Amino acid sequence: MRPLPQALRLLDRATQGANIVGTLLIAGLVILILWDVVGREAFGTPLPGVPELLSLSIVAIVFLQVPQALRAGRLTRSDGLITALHRRRPRVAAAMETLFEALGLLVMIAILYAHWPILTRAIARNDFVGAVGNVTFPVWPAKLMILIGSALLALQFAANTVRRFTKGSTK
């Protein structure tokens, strides 16, 4: 097997895995919110820490699922101009999409560069959210998921460009 298609398939599996983790987090949050609402309404005792877990999980979920959205062509964008260009000027359309992917890659690299110290500091300081004595949660797992999602998104931006210009490595 050639290394490029194999690497692209491995990236796609990792991206799909991150998407599945994000989906499982959503399901877990739905159960927690349901438990919290039932506890609050039926017994007058909410489940402690649900707002804190929500605040950590929402951002992690977004970063874990965005790479799959890009891979599947479902990332939000305006398709009017690019669709017309694909029909009339395919090379211009390819150049514009390559520019979009290059800019996306640069943004993700900037996020990775800026976020790494935040993650290492959160681990070193044992940062947490919540109220001491009630419930606390470490923030580093969410920060790590942001880092993983950013890396996967950066790689998917690069992979989209590679797929566009490499025959036999299509979606």
CNS distance restraints for C-alpha pairs under 8 A (distance, minus, plus):
assign (resid   1 and name CA) (resid   5 and name CA) 7.85 0.50 0.50
assign (resid   1 and name CA) (resid   6 and name CA) 6.96 0.50 0.50
assign (resid   2 and name CA) (resid   6 and name CA) 6.43 0.50 0.50
assign (resid   3 and name CA) (resid   7 and name CA) 5.98 0.50 0.50
assign (resid   4 and name CA) (resid   8 and name CA) 6.19 0.50 0.50
assign (resid   4 and name CA) (resid 169 and name CA) 7.99 0.50 0.50
assign (resid   5 and name CA) (resid   9 and name CA) 6.12 0.50 0.50
assign (resid   5 and name CA) (resid 169 and name CA) 5.93 0.50 0.50
assign (resid   6 and name CA) (resid  10 and name CA) 6.18 0.50 0.50
assign (resid   7 and name CA) (resid  11 and name CA) 6.14 0.50 0.50
assign (resid   8 and name CA) (resid  12 and name CA) 6.13 0.50 0.50
assign (resid   8 and name CA) (resid 159 and name CA) 6.88 0.50 0.50
assign (resid   8 and name CA) (resid 169 and name CA) 8.00 0.50 0.50
assign (resid   9 and name CA) (resid  13 and name CA) 6.18 0.50 0.50
assign (resid  10 and name CA) (resid  14 and name CA) 6.23 0.50 0.50
assign (resid  11 and name CA) (resid  15 and name CA) 6.06 0.50 0.50
assign (resid  11 and name CA) (resid 152 and name CA) 7.59 0.50 0.50
assign (resid  11 and name CA) (resid 155 and name CA) 7.63 0.50 0.50
assign (resid  11 and name CA) (resid 156 and name CA) 7.62 0.50 0.50
assign (resid  12 and name CA) (resid  16 and name CA) 6.05 0.50 0.50
assign (resid  12 and name CA) (resid  71 and name CA) 7.78 0.50 0.50
assign (resid  13 and name CA) (resid  17 and name CA) 6.02 0.50 0.50
assign (resid  14 and name CA) (resid  18 and name CA) 6.21 0.50 0.50
assign (resid  14 and name CA) (resid 152 and name CA) 7.76 0.50 0.50
assign (resid  15 and name CA) (resid  19 and name CA) 6.24 0.50 0.50
assign (resid  15 and name CA) (resid  65 and name CA) 7.99 0.50 0.50
assign (resid  15 and name CA) (resid  67 and name CA) 6.12 0.50 0.50
assign (resid  15 and name CA) (resid  68 and name CA) 5.71 0.50 0.50
assign (resid  15 and name CA) (resid 152 and name CA) 6.37 0.50 0.50
assign (resid  16 and name CA) (resid  20 and name CA) 6.20 0.50 0.50
assign (resid  16 and name CA) (resid  68 and name CA) 6.25 0.50 0.50
assign (resid  17 and name CA) (resid  21 and name CA) 6.28 0.50 0.50
assign (resid  18 and name CA) (resid  22 and name CA) 6.21 0.50 0.50
assign (resid  18 and name CA) (resid  64 and name CA) 5.16 0.50 0.50
assign (resid  18 and name CA) (resid  65 and name CA) 6.53 0.50 0.50
assign (resid  18 and name CA) (resid 149 and name CA) 7.36 0.50 0.50
assign (resid  19 and name CA) (resid  23 and name CA) 6.20 0.50 0.50
assign (resid  19 and name CA) (resid  64 and name CA) 5.66 0.50 0.50
assign (resid  19 and name CA) (resid  65 and name CA) 4.61 0.50 0.50
assign (resid  19 and name CA) (resid  66 and name CA) 7.95 0.50 0.50
assign (resid  19 and name CA) (resid  67 and name CA) 7.85 0.50 0.50
assign (resid  19 and name CA) (resid  68 and name CA) 6.29 0.50 0.50
assign (resid  20 and name CA) (resid  24 and name CA) 6.15 0.50 0.50
assign (resid  21 and name CA) (resid  25 and name CA) 6.17 0.50 0.50
assign (resid  21 and name CA) (resid  64 and name CA) 7.36 0.50 0.50
assign (resid  22 and name CA) (resid  26 and name CA) 6.31 0.50 0.50
assign (resid  22 and name CA) (resid  60 and name CA) 7.53 0.50 0.50
assign (resid  22 and name CA) (resid  61 and name CA) 4.73 0.50 0.50
assign (resid  22 and name CA) (resid  62 and name CA) 7.58 0.50 0.50
assign (resid  22 and name CA) (resid  64 and name CA) 5.61 0.50 0.50
assign (resid  22 and name CA) (resid  65 and name CA) 6.03 0.50 0.50
assign (resid  23 and name CA) (resid  27 and name CA) 6.33 0.50 0.50
assign (resid  23 and name CA) (resid  61 and name CA) 7.60 0.50 0.50
assign (resid  24 and name CA) (resid  28 and name CA) 6.10 0.50 0.50
assign (resid  25 and name CA) (resid  29 and name CA) 6.09 0.50 0.50
assign (resid  25 and name CA) (resid  57 and name CA) 7.21 0.50 0.50
assign (resid  25 and name CA) (resid  61 and name CA) 6.93 0.50 0.50
assign (resid  26 and name CA) (resid  30 and name CA) 6.21 0.50 0.50
assign (resid  26 and name CA) (resid  61 and name CA) 7.42 0.50 0.50
assign (resid  27 and name CA) (resid  31 and name CA) 6.40 0.50 0.50
assign (resid  28 and name CA) (resid  32 and name CA) 6.19 0.50 0.50
assign (resid  29 and name CA) (resid  33 and name CA) 5.97 0.50 0.50
assign (resid  29 and name CA) (resid  54 and name CA) 7.09 0.50 0.50
assign (resid  30 and name CA) (resid  34 and name CA) 6.08 0.50 0.50
assign (resid  31 and name CA) (resid  35 and name CA) 6.06 0.50 0.50
assign (resid  32 and name CA) (resid  36 and name CA) 6.00 0.50 0.50
assign (resid  32 and name CA) (resid  47 and name CA) 7.89 0.50 0.50
assign (resid  32 and name CA) (resid  50 and name CA) 6.83 0.50 0.50
assign (resid  33 and name CA) (resid  37 and name CA) 6.06 0.50 0.50
assign (resid  33 and name CA) (resid  50 and name CA) 6.96 0.50 0.50
assign (resid  34 and name CA) (resid  38 and name CA) 6.08 0.50 0.50
assign (resid  35 and name CA) (resid  39 and name CA) 5.92 0.50 0.50
assign (resid  35 and name CA) (resid  47 and name CA) 6.95 0.50 0.50
assign (resid  36 and name CA) (resid  40 and name CA) 5.96 0.50 0.50
assign (resid  36 and name CA) (resid  46 and name CA) 5.00 0.50 0.50
assign (resid  36 and name CA) (resid  47 and name CA) 4.73 0.50 0.50
assign (resid  36 and name CA) (resid  50 and name CA) 7.20 0.50 0.50
assign (resid  37 and name CA) (resid  41 and name CA) 5.99 0.50 0.50
assign (resid  37 and name CA) (resid  46 and name CA) 6.83 0.50 0.50
assign (resid  38 and name CA) (resid  42 and name CA) 5.51 0.50 0.50
assign (resid  38 and name CA) (resid  43 and name CA) 7.46 0.50 0.50
assign (resid  38 and name CA) (resid  46 and name CA) 7.88 0.50 0.50
assign (resid  39 and name CA) (resid  43 and name CA) 5.16 0.50 0.50
assign (resid  39 and name CA) (resid  44 and name CA) 6.19 0.50 0.50
assign (resid  39 and name CA) (resid  45 and name CA) 5.30 0.50 0.50
assign (resid  39 and name CA) (resid  46 and name CA) 5.04 0.50 0.50
assign (resid  39 and name CA) (resid  47 and name CA) 6.60 0.50 0.50
assign (resid  40 and name CA) (resid  44 and name CA) 4.48 0.50 0.50
assign (resid  40 and name CA) (resid  45 and name CA) 4.79 0.50 0.50
assign (resid  40 and name CA) (resid  46 and name CA) 4.32 0.50 0.50
assign (resid  40 and name CA) (resid  47 and name CA) 7.55 0.50 0.50
assign (resid  41 and name CA) (resid  45 and name CA) 7.83 0.50 0.50
assign (resid  48 and name CA) (resid 134 and name CA) 7.45 0.50 0.50
assign (resid  48 and name CA) (resid 135 and name CA) 6.58 0.50 0.50
assign (resid  49 and name CA) (resid  53 and name CA) 6.16 0.50 0.50
assign (resid  49 and name CA) (resid 130 and name CA) 6.65 0.50 0.50
assign (resid  49 and name CA) (resid 135 and name CA) 5.93 0.50 0.50
assign (resid  49 and name CA) (resid 136 and name CA) 7.25 0.50 0.50
assign (resid  50 and name CA) (resid  54 and name CA) 6.08 0.50 0.50
assign (resid  51 and name CA) (resid  55 and name CA) 6.21 0.50 0.50
assign (resid  52 and name CA) (resid  56 and name CA) 6.38 0.50 0.50
assign (resid  52 and name CA) (resid 129 and name CA) 6.35 0.50 0.50
assign (resid  52 and name CA) (resid 130 and name CA) 6.17 0.50 0.50
assign (resid  52 and name CA) (resid 137 and name CA) 7.70 0.50 0.50
assign (resid  53 and name CA) (resid  57 and name CA) 5.89 0.50 0.50
assign (resid  53 and name CA) (resid 137 and name CA) 7.56 0.50 0.50
assign (resid  54 and name CA) (resid  58 and name CA) 5.92 0.50 0.50
assign (resid  55 and name CA) (resid  59 and name CA) 7.28 0.50 0.50
assign (resid  56 and name CA) (resid  60 and name CA) 6.69 0.50 0.50
assign (resid  56 and name CA) (resid 139 and name CA) 7.05 0.50 0.50
assign (resid  56 and name CA) (resid 142 and name CA) 5.90 0.50 0.50
assign (resid  57 and name CA) (resid  61 and name CA) 5.92 0.50 0.50
assign (resid  57 and name CA) (resid 142 and name CA) 6.60 0.50 0.50
assign (resid  58 and name CA) (resid  62 and name CA) 6.35 0.50 0.50
assign (resid  59 and name CA) (resid  63 and name CA) 6.33 0.50 0.50
assign (resid  59 and name CA) (resid 142 and name CA) 7.61 0.50 0.50
assign (resid  59 and name CA) (resid 146 and name CA) 7.36 0.50 0.50
assign (resid  60 and name CA) (resid  64 and name CA) 6.08 0.50 0.50
assign (resid  60 and name CA) (resid 142 and name CA) 5.38 0.50 0.50
assign (resid  60 and name CA) (resid 143 and name CA) 7.39 0.50 0.50
assign (resid  60 and name CA) (resid 145 and name CA) 5.47 0.50 0.50
assign (resid  60 and name CA) (resid 146 and name CA) 5.53 0.50 0.50
assign (resid  61 and name CA) (resid  65 and name CA) 6.10 0.50 0.50
assign (resid  62 and name CA) (resid  66 and name CA) 5.95 0.50 0.50
assign (resid  63 and name CA) (resid  67 and name CA) 7.47 0.50 0.50
assign (resid  63 and name CA) (resid 145 and name CA) 6.99 0.50 0.50
assign (resid  63 and name CA) (resid 146 and name CA) 5.38 0.50 0.50
assign (resid  63 and name CA) (resid 148 and name CA) 7.89 0.50 0.50
assign (resid  63 and name CA) (resid 149 and name CA) 4.67 0.50 0.50
assign (resid  63 and name CA) (resid 150 and name CA) 6.48 0.50 0.50
assign (resid  64 and name CA) (resid 145 and name CA) 6.58 0.50 0.50
assign (resid  64 and name CA) (resid 146 and name CA) 7.07 0.50 0.50
assign (resid  64 and name CA) (resid 148 and name CA) 7.33 0.50 0.50
assign (resid  64 and name CA) (resid 149 and name CA) 4.65 0.50 0.50
assign (resid  65 and name CA) (resid  69 and name CA) 6.54 0.50 0.50
assign (resid  65 and name CA) (resid 149 and name CA) 7.43 0.50 0.50
assign (resid  66 and name CA) (resid  70 and name CA) 6.29 0.50 0.50
assign (resid  66 and name CA) (resid  75 and name CA) 7.40 0.50 0.50
assign (resid  66 and name CA) (resid 149 and name CA) 7.41 0.50 0.50
assign (resid  66 and name CA) (resid 153 and name CA) 6.94 0.50 0.50
assign (resid  67 and name CA) (resid  71 and name CA) 6.15 0.50 0.50
assign (resid  67 and name CA) (resid 149 and name CA) 6.76 0.50 0.50
assign (resid  67 and name CA) (resid 150 and name CA) 7.97 0.50 0.50
assign (resid  67 and name CA) (resid 152 and name CA) 5.99 0.50 0.50
assign (resid  67 and name CA) (resid 153 and name CA) 4.47 0.50 0.50
assign (resid  67 and name CA) (resid 156 and name CA) 6.45 0.50 0.50
assign (resid  68 and name CA) (resid  72 and name CA) 5.98 0.50 0.50
assign (resid  69 and name CA) (resid  73 and name CA) 6.13 0.50 0.50
assign (resid  69 and name CA) (resid  74 and name CA) 4.85 0.50 0.50
assign (resid  69 and name CA) (resid  75 and name CA) 5.13 0.50 0.50
assign (resid  70 and name CA) (resid  74 and name CA) 5.85 0.50 0.50
assign (resid  70 and name CA) (resid  75 and name CA) 4.95 0.50 0.50
assign (resid  70 and name CA) (resid 153 and name CA) 7.61 0.50 0.50
assign (resid  70 and name CA) (resid 156 and name CA) 7.15 0.50 0.50
assign (resid  70 and name CA) (resid 157 and name CA) 7.73 0.50 0.50
assign (resid  71 and name CA) (resid 156 and name CA) 6.44 0.50 0.50
assign (resid  71 and name CA) (resid 160 and name CA) 7.56 0.50 0.50
assign (resid  78 and name CA) (resid  82 and name CA) 7.85 0.50 0.50
assign (resid  79 and name CA) (resid  83 and name CA) 5.68 0.50 0.50
assign (resid  80 and name CA) (resid  84 and name CA) 6.35 0.50 0.50
assign (resid  81 and name CA) (resid  85 and name CA) 6.13 0.50 0.50
assign (resid  82 and name CA) (resid  86 and name CA) 6.09 0.50 0.50
assign (resid  82 and name CA) (resid  93 and name CA) 5.90 0.50 0.50
assign (resid  82 and name CA) (resid  96 and name CA) 7.97 0.50 0.50
assign (resid  83 and name CA) (resid  87 and name CA) 6.56 0.50 0.50
assign (resid  84 and name CA) (resid  88 and name CA) 6.25 0.50 0.50
assign (resid  84 and name CA) (resid  89 and name CA) 7.99 0.50 0.50
assign (resid  85 and name CA) (resid  89 and name CA) 4.89 0.50 0.50
assign (resid  85 and name CA) (resid  90 and name CA) 6.03 0.50 0.50
assign (resid  85 and name CA) (resid  92 and name CA) 6.79 0.50 0.50
assign (resid  85 and name CA) (resid  93 and name CA) 5.25 0.50 0.50
assign (resid  86 and name CA) (resid  90 and name CA) 4.33 0.50 0.50
assign (resid  86 and name CA) (resid  91 and name CA) 7.73 0.50 0.50
assign (resid  86 and name CA) (resid  92 and name CA) 7.78 0.50 0.50
assign (resid  86 and name CA) (resid  93 and name CA) 5.35 0.50 0.50
assign (resid  86 and name CA) (resid  94 and name CA) 7.70 0.50 0.50
assign (resid  89 and name CA) (resid  93 and name CA) 6.31 0.50 0.50
assign (resid  90 and name CA) (resid  94 and name CA) 6.05 0.50 0.50
assign (resid  91 and name CA) (resid  95 and name CA) 6.11 0.50 0.50
assign (resid  92 and name CA) (resid  96 and name CA) 6.14 0.50 0.50
assign (resid  93 and name CA) (resid  97 and name CA) 6.15 0.50 0.50
assign (resid  94 and name CA) (resid  98 and name CA) 6.01 0.50 0.50
assign (resid  94 and name CA) (resid 164 and name CA) 7.74 0.50 0.50
assign (resid  95 and name CA) (resid  99 and name CA) 6.13 0.50 0.50
assign (resid  96 and name CA) (resid 100 and name CA) 6.21 0.50 0.50
assign (resid  97 and name CA) (resid 101 and name CA) 6.14 0.50 0.50
assign (resid  98 and name CA) (resid 102 and name CA) 6.03 0.50 0.50
assign (resid  98 and name CA) (resid 161 and name CA) 5.94 0.50 0.50
assign (resid  99 and name CA) (resid 103 and name CA) 6.13 0.50 0.50
assign (resid 100 and name CA) (resid 104 and name CA) 6.08 0.50 0.50
assign (resid 101 and name CA) (resid 105 and name CA) 5.98 0.50 0.50
assign (resid 101 and name CA) (resid 157 and name CA) 5.07 0.50 0.50
assign (resid 101 and name CA) (resid 158 and name CA) 6.80 0.50 0.50
assign (resid 101 and name CA) (resid 160 and name CA) 7.46 0.50 0.50
assign (resid 101 and name CA) (resid 161 and name CA) 6.92 0.50 0.50
assign (resid 102 and name CA) (resid 106 and name CA) 6.20 0.50 0.50
assign (resid 102 and name CA) (resid 157 and name CA) 7.15 0.50 0.50
assign (resid 102 and name CA) (resid 158 and name CA) 7.38 0.50 0.50
assign (resid 103 and name CA) (resid 107 and name CA) 6.19 0.50 0.50
assign (resid 104 and name CA) (resid 108 and name CA) 6.20 0.50 0.50
assign (resid 104 and name CA) (resid 154 and name CA) 7.07 0.50 0.50
assign (resid 104 and name CA) (resid 157 and name CA) 6.53 0.50 0.50
assign (resid 105 and name CA) (resid 109 and name CA) 6.13 0.50 0.50
assign (resid 105 and name CA) (resid 153 and name CA) 7.72 0.50 0.50
assign (resid 105 and name CA) (resid 154 and name CA) 4.80 0.50 0.50
assign (resid 105 and name CA) (resid 155 and name CA) 7.56 0.50 0.50
assign (resid 105 and name CA) (resid 157 and name CA) 5.75 0.50 0.50
assign (resid 105 and name CA) (resid 158 and name CA) 6.77 0.50 0.50
assign (resid 106 and name CA) (resid 110 and name CA) 6.17 0.50 0.50
assign (resid 106 and name CA) (resid 154 and name CA) 7.86 0.50 0.50
assign (resid 107 and name CA) (resid 111 and name CA) 6.23 0.50 0.50
assign (resid 108 and name CA) (resid 112 and name CA) 6.08 0.50 0.50
assign (resid 108 and name CA) (resid 150 and name CA) 5.66 0.50 0.50
assign (resid 108 and name CA) (resid 151 and name CA) 7.05 0.50 0.50
assign (resid 108 and name CA) (resid 153 and name CA) 7.04 0.50 0.50
assign (resid 108 and name CA) (resid 154 and name CA) 5.40 0.50 0.50
assign (resid 109 and name CA) (resid 113 and name CA) 6.05 0.50 0.50
assign (resid 109 and name CA) (resid 150 and name CA) 7.84 0.50 0.50
assign (resid 109 and name CA) (resid 151 and name CA) 7.74 0.50 0.50
assign (resid 109 and name CA) (resid 154 and name CA) 6.85 0.50 0.50
assign (resid 110 and name CA) (resid 114 and name CA) 6.05 0.50 0.50
assign (resid 111 and name CA) (resid 115 and name CA) 5.72 0.50 0.50
assign (resid 111 and name CA) (resid 150 and name CA) 7.09 0.50 0.50
assign (resid 112 and name CA) (resid 116 and name CA) 6.01 0.50 0.50
assign (resid 112 and name CA) (resid 147 and name CA) 6.18 0.50 0.50
assign (resid 112 and name CA) (resid 150 and name CA) 6.47 0.50 0.50
assign (resid 112 and name CA) (resid 151 and name CA) 7.03 0.50 0.50
assign (resid 113 and name CA) (resid 117 and name CA) 7.85 0.50 0.50
assign (resid 114 and name CA) (resid 118 and name CA) 7.32 0.50 0.50
assign (resid 115 and name CA) (resid 119 and name CA) 6.27 0.50 0.50
assign (resid 115 and name CA) (resid 143 and name CA) 7.92 0.50 0.50
assign (resid 115 and name CA) (resid 147 and name CA) 6.92 0.50 0.50
assign (resid 116 and name CA) (resid 120 and name CA) 6.27 0.50 0.50
assign (resid 116 and name CA) (resid 147 and name CA) 7.34 0.50 0.50
assign (resid 117 and name CA) (resid 121 and name CA) 5.90 0.50 0.50
assign (resid 118 and name CA) (resid 122 and name CA) 6.10 0.50 0.50
assign (resid 118 and name CA) (resid 143 and name CA) 7.72 0.50 0.50
assign (resid 119 and name CA) (resid 123 and name CA) 6.31 0.50 0.50
assign (resid 119 and name CA) (resid 140 and name CA) 6.06 0.50 0.50
assign (resid 119 and name CA) (resid 143 and name CA) 5.63 0.50 0.50
assign (resid 119 and name CA) (resid 144 and name CA) 6.58 0.50 0.50
assign (resid 120 and name CA) (resid 124 and name CA) 6.06 0.50 0.50
assign (resid 121 and name CA) (resid 125 and name CA) 5.88 0.50 0.50
assign (resid 122 and name CA) (resid 126 and name CA) 5.62 0.50 0.50
assign (resid 122 and name CA) (resid 127 and name CA) 4.95 0.50 0.50
assign (resid 122 and name CA) (resid 139 and name CA) 6.70 0.50 0.50
assign (resid 122 and name CA) (resid 140 and name CA) 5.61 0.50 0.50
assign (resid 123 and name CA) (resid 127 and name CA) 6.76 0.50 0.50
assign (resid 123 and name CA) (resid 140 and name CA) 5.83 0.50 0.50
assign (resid 126 and name CA) (resid 138 and name CA) 6.72 0.50 0.50
assign (resid 126 and name CA) (resid 140 and name CA) 7.93 0.50 0.50
assign (resid 127 and name CA) (resid 138 and name CA) 5.86 0.50 0.50
assign (resid 127 and name CA) (resid 139 and name CA) 5.96 0.50 0.50
assign (resid 127 and name CA) (resid 140 and name CA) 7.35 0.50 0.50
assign (resid 128 and name CA) (resid 136 and name CA) 6.11 0.50 0.50
assign (resid 128 and name CA) (resid 137 and name CA) 5.21 0.50 0.50
assign (resid 128 and name CA) (resid 138 and name CA) 4.17 0.50 0.50
assign (resid 128 and name CA) (resid 139 and name CA) 5.20 0.50 0.50
assign (resid 129 and name CA) (resid 136 and name CA) 5.48 0.50 0.50
assign (resid 129 and name CA) (resid 137 and name CA) 5.42 0.50 0.50
assign (resid 129 and name CA) (resid 138 and name CA) 6.52 0.50 0.50
assign (resid 129 and name CA) (resid 139 and name CA) 6.73 0.50 0.50
assign (resid 130 and name CA) (resid 134 and name CA) 7.51 0.50 0.50
assign (resid 130 and name CA) (resid 135 and name CA) 5.63 0.50 0.50
assign (resid 130 and name CA) (resid 136 and name CA) 4.34 0.50 0.50
assign (resid 130 and name CA) (resid 137 and name CA) 6.46 0.50 0.50
assign (resid 131 and name CA) (resid 135 and name CA) 5.60 0.50 0.50
assign (resid 131 and name CA) (resid 136 and name CA) 5.89 0.50 0.50
assign (resid 132 and name CA) (resid 136 and name CA) 6.28 0.50 0.50
assign (resid 139 and name CA) (resid 143 and name CA) 6.38 0.50 0.50
assign (resid 140 and name CA) (resid 144 and name CA) 5.93 0.50 0.50
assign (resid 141 and name CA) (resid 145 and name CA) 6.27 0.50 0.50
assign (resid 142 and name CA) (resid 146 and name CA) 6.33 0.50 0.50
assign (resid 143 and name CA) (resid 147 and name CA) 6.37 0.50 0.50
assign (resid 144 and name CA) (resid 148 and name CA) 6.17 0.50 0.50
assign (resid 145 and name CA) (resid 149 and name CA) 5.94 0.50 0.50
assign (resid 146 and name CA) (resid 150 and name CA) 6.02 0.50 0.50
assign (resid 147 and name CA) (resid 151 and name CA) 6.17 0.50 0.50
assign (resid 148 and name CA) (resid 152 and name CA) 6.18 0.50 0.50
assign (resid 149 and name CA) (resid 153 and name CA) 6.02 0.50 0.50
assign (resid 150 and name CA) (resid 154 and name CA) 6.09 0.50 0.50
assign (resid 151 and name CA) (resid 155 and name CA) 6.21 0.50 0.50
assign (resid 152 and name CA) (resid 156 and name CA) 6.07 0.50 0.50
assign (resid 153 and name CA) (resid 157 and name CA) 6.18 0.50 0.50
assign (resid 154 and name CA) (resid 158 and name CA) 6.44 0.50 0.50
assign (resid 155 and name CA) (resid 159 and name CA) 5.96 0.50 0.50
assign (resid 156 and name CA) (resid 160 and name CA) 5.99 0.50 0.50
assign (resid 157 and name CA) (resid 161 and name CA) 6.71 0.50 0.50
assign (resid 158 and name CA) (resid 162 and name CA) 6.32 0.50 0.50
assign (resid 159 and name CA) (resid 163 and name CA) 5.95 0.50 0.50
assign (resid 160 and name CA) (resid 164 and name CA) 6.17 0.50 0.50
assign (resid 161 and name CA) (resid 165 and name CA) 6.44 0.50 0.50
assign (resid 162 and name CA) (resid 166 and name CA) 5.80 0.50 0.50
assign (resid 162 and name CA) (resid 169 and name CA) 7.95 0.50 0.50
assign (resid 163 and name CA) (resid 167 and name CA) 7.26 0.50 0.50
assign (resid 163 and name CA) (resid 169 and name CA) 5.27 0.50 0.50
assign (resid 163 and name CA) (resid 170 and name CA) 5.30 0.50 0.50
assign (resid 163 and name CA) (resid 171 and name CA) 7.22 0.50 0.50
assign (resid 164 and name CA) (resid 170 and name CA) 7.15 0.50 0.50
assign (resid 166 and name CA) (resid 170 and name CA) 7.69 0.50 0.50
